[in-house]
Amino acid sequence: LEAQGAEQEKIKEELKNLSEGQNNIVKTQDDISTKLSAILAYLANHP
């Protein structure tokens, strides 16, 4: 039973790391999107 508890803790930790990783991916995508928008706006103003 103790081993099962430890296993559950490990799974919880992995899930936490996974969702943190996903948050970072979303942040990175937003960052790329912002930069892309800035580049496109710049290009639109400089034909």
C-alpha positions in Angstrom: 0.0 0.0 0.0 2.9 2.3 0.8 4.4 1.6 -2.7 1.0 2.5 -4.2 1.0 5.9 -2.4 4.6 6.6 -3.6 3.5 5.7 -7.1 0.6 8.0 -6.9 2.8 10.8 -5.7 5.2 10.2 -8.7 2.2 10.3 -11.1 1.0 13.6 -9.5 4.4 15.1 -9.9 4.7 14.0 -13.5 1.3 15.5 -14.2 2.3 18.8 -12.6 5.5 18.9 -14.7 3.4 18.1 -17.8 1.0 20.9 -17.2 3.9 23.3 -16.5 5.4 22.3 -19.8 2.2 22.9 -21.6 1.9 26.4 -20.1 5.4 27.1 -21.3 4.4 25.9 -24.8 1.4 28.2 -24.8 3.6 31.1 -23.7 6.1 30.4 -26.4 3.3 30.2 -29.0 2.0 33.6 -27.8 5.5 35.0 -28.0 5.9 33.8 -31.6 2.5 35.1 -32.5 3.3 38.5 -31.1 6.7 38.7 -32.9 5.1 37.5 -36.2 2.4 40.2 -35.9 5.1 42.8 -35.3 7.1 41.6 -38.4 4.0 41.6 -40.6 3.0 45.1 -39.4 6.5 46.3 -40.2 6.5 44.8 -43.6 3.0 46.3 -44.3 4.5 49.7 -43.6 7.6 49.2 -45.6 6.7 47.9 -49.0 
